[in-house]
Amino acid sequence: MLLCFVFVIIIPLALGAGLYARSTLLTHHYSLFNLLFSKIWRPENGDFGFLPFIAGSIWVTLLSLIISVPVCLFTAIYITQYSRHFFIKTIRISIDILAGIPSVVYGVWGIIAVVPFIAKIAPYFHIQTMGYSILAGAIVLSVMIIPFILNILIEIFRTIPIELSEASLSLGATKWETIKHVLMRKALPGIIASIGFGLARAFGETIAVLMVVGNVVQIPKSIFDAGYPLPALIANNYGEMLSIPRYDAALMFAALILFIVVLTFNALMRLLIIRVEKY
């Protein structure tokens, strides 16, 4: 058991060390500030600016959370507090189906349905676009992370002691007041944890997003602009660029950025949960 515990602890350390070692060829020749905040990406000229890719990842991830979190939260509240037990079994089937669909299928659905829809509605905002955009990637990504966030939220609300609801109702509170002031307060650490899990999942998603986001190296200025997230950069270029040492190091550095961002978000969410639980 101790060996298994040590192995689990070593895995993330080994991943981080391996990515750092493979990216040193780039970090030794370029300053960290220039790599992270430069907008110029011309590997053939020796320019490796990761800011457009970082910005693309942030745009898609945050927008997908804005779409998916309210849907998951209100669905979890309705399923656990208002609906019959039959609906919980039904939603479990839907969650399993959504979670089991391959990423590339979501990408194909995005190309067939989401991209044309965005191309049709964009002129109403005085914007001309083919539909491949940050918004398309965020919609596809939000659907992909819904089963993971929703499953956690349902379990959180189901584990809240029923005595809390009964005590609130016995004092004259309405059903909605009980949910808003008692159950939501009790479930807040779990809600934060589910959002953090969804964020980590969304930030590293690759295939479906790169199929609909446009893959244009630029800093998006609106949700209708095309973007190029970090995972898409790695997936699109890794195989054919292994023979170019500095380009290979740049892709490893992109993977290292992803690793550090997800690790940082998880740590911050854990600290936030601890702080919320104290109050």
MOHUHU-V768591 format. One record per residue. N is the residue number from 0. SS is DSSP state (2 for helix, 1 for strand, 0 for the rest). Layout:
n=[N	N]
ss=[SS	SS]
This chain:
n=[0	1	2	3	4	5	6	7	8	9	10	11	12	13	14	15	16	17	18	19	20	21	22	23	24	25	26	27	28	29	30	31	32	33	34	35	36	37	38	39	40	41	42	43	44	45	46	47	48	49	50	51	52	53	54	55	56	57	58	59	60	61	62	63	64	65	66	67	68	69	70	71	72	73	74	75	76	77	78	79	80	81	82	83	84	85	86	87	88	89	90	91	92	93	94	95	96	97	98	99	100	101	102	103	104	105	106	107	108	109	110	111	112	113	114	115	116	117	118	119	120	121	122	123	124	125	126	127	128	129	130	131	132	133	134	135	136	137	138	139	140	141	142	143	144	145	146	147	148	149	150	151	152	153	154	155	156	157	158	159	160	161	162	163	164	165	166	167	168	169	170	171	172	173	174	175	176	177	178	179	180	181	182	183	184	185	186	187	188	189	190	191	192	193	194	195	196	197	198	199	200	201	202	203	204	205	206	207	208	209	210	211	212	213	214	215	216	217	218	219	220	221	222	223	224	225	226	227	228	229	230	231	232	233	234	235	236	237	238	239	240	241	242	243	244	245	246	247	248	249	250	251	252	253	254	255	256	257	258	259	260	261	262	263	264	265	266	267	268	269	270	271	272	273	274	275	276	277	278]
ss=[0	2	2	2	2	2	2	2	2	2	2	2	2	2	2	2	2	2	2	2	2	2	2	2	2	2	2	0	0	0	0	2	2	2	2	2	2	0	0	0	1	1	2	2	2	0	1	1	0	0	2	2	2	2	2	2	2	2	2	2	2	2	2	2	2	2	2	2	2	2	2	2	2	2	2	2	2	2	2	2	2	0	0	0	2	2	2	2	2	2	2	2	2	2	2	2	2	2	2	2	0	0	2	2	2	2	2	2	2	2	2	2	2	2	2	2	2	2	2	2	2	2	2	2	2	0	0	0	0	0	0	0	0	2	2	2	2	2	2	2	2	2	2	2	2	2	2	2	2	2	2	2	2	2	2	2	2	2	0	0	0	2	2	2	2	2	2	2	2	2	0	0	0	0	2	2	2	2	2	2	2	2	2	2	2	2	2	2	2	2	2	2	2	2	2	2	2	2	2	2	2	2	2	0	0	0	2	2	2	2	2	2	0	1	0	0	0	0	0	0	0	0	0	0	0	0	1	0	0	2	2	2	2	2	2	2	2	0	2	2	2	0	0	0	2	2	2	2	2	2	2	2	2	2	2	2	2	2	2	2	2	2	2	2	2	2	2	2	2	2	2	2	2	2	2	2	2	2	0]
